[in-house]
Amino acid sequence: MNGSSNRRQEQHVVVAECRDGLLRQVSLEAIAAARGCMADGDKLAVLLLCGDGAEASAAAEQLARRAPDEVIAIDHPVLGRYAPDTHLAAVLAAAKALAPEARWWWLGHTAIGRDLAPRLAARLGAGQVSDALAAARGGDGRIELARALHAGKALERRAFLPGDTAIVTVRPNNFAPAEPIAGAAAPIRRVPFDPPPSRIFVRDVVRRASGTVDLAEARIIVAGGRGVKSAAGFAPLAELAALLGGAVGASRGACDAGYCDYALQIGQTGKTVTPDLYIACGISGAVQHLAGMSRSRVIVAINKDPEAPIFGVADYGIVGDLFEVVPAFIAELSGEY
Ligand code: FAD
């Protein structure tokens, strides 16, 4: 951490998210991103918005163990489901309760983070950087953020100066998540919230993908393309993903062919993912697909065509029939060999 004795103390706030009662991994990554940009004397608060008392308590305690200066919990039934105006009002209620005034707001680049961040930026008169892949504090106190441009082919760097008010969303899987610290138990402050009348009513939330691991946050992804040939052809991919504790993804080719739901689509017009391991099965490697996965740490491609462009980005390439290679992986992992 850097700092000088005459600079003003600044407040960083991470807006944490829960889903199905569990804290999202990207919220812990946002804590790490914020912490990496703090100067000596800066404060870190984590804001938790929940709609269920028990859920709020468990998640708040998990956050408290990551040793922020405090956890601010706002618990109200209307916050059980994301609605832009009520969530924004709750964040603004937390902002009022914070001293020193919050300058730095960190959110996950999730569906909720992407919706909430620009609303918050507009209300606070702040600048915003979305989908940050890296964040660092410069010697002059500026905070520099890197984000991908042109479908991942270029990186741009943007900076906020000391004293700016900034909203940052961080891309899942790009920062090591904040771990619990032995003996840490930050104070948990419950801030009362009187929700304003809402103009938006969420009547139902329909889950289109039923996987247990969220695609955007998955550490391992097994993705299928048109080469999978049918919806049934995705079954071995799902089996492999389950064995590895990962998620299933798809190319648009597979989605367009009706083999799987568009919620699984990865690429320029689908999800952007950065898992530790990406296994591409029967995917040619069109530039629009690469835009969503080429920053994965290790890429394994399985394709019958040795000239397929996916081999250009793969760390390991297997020229072969996915219907032979994937079952061989499964057998190996299940100890059948
Ligand atoms: P194909 O290109 O048909 O490739 C299938 C591959 O499977 C081939 O390489 C073949 O050799 C291999 N194969 C066949 N059988 C087997 C087998 N048995 N074993 C092993 N390999 C086998 N695409 C995306 O993915 N995501 C996007 O977000 C996206 N956005 C787009 C946006 C725009 C504006 C446009 C114009 C296109 C977009 N596309 C996107 C589509 C993209 O251009 C490609 O058409 C698409 O990615 C192709 O999908 P695919 O690789 O599954 O299919």
Residues whose N, C-alpha, C, O or C-beta is under 5 A from the ligand:
A	BS01	FAD	G225 R226 G227 A250 S251 R252 G253 A254 I266 G267 Q268 T269 G270 G282 I283 S284 G285 A286 Q288 H289 I302 N303 K304 D305 A308 G320 D321 L322 F323
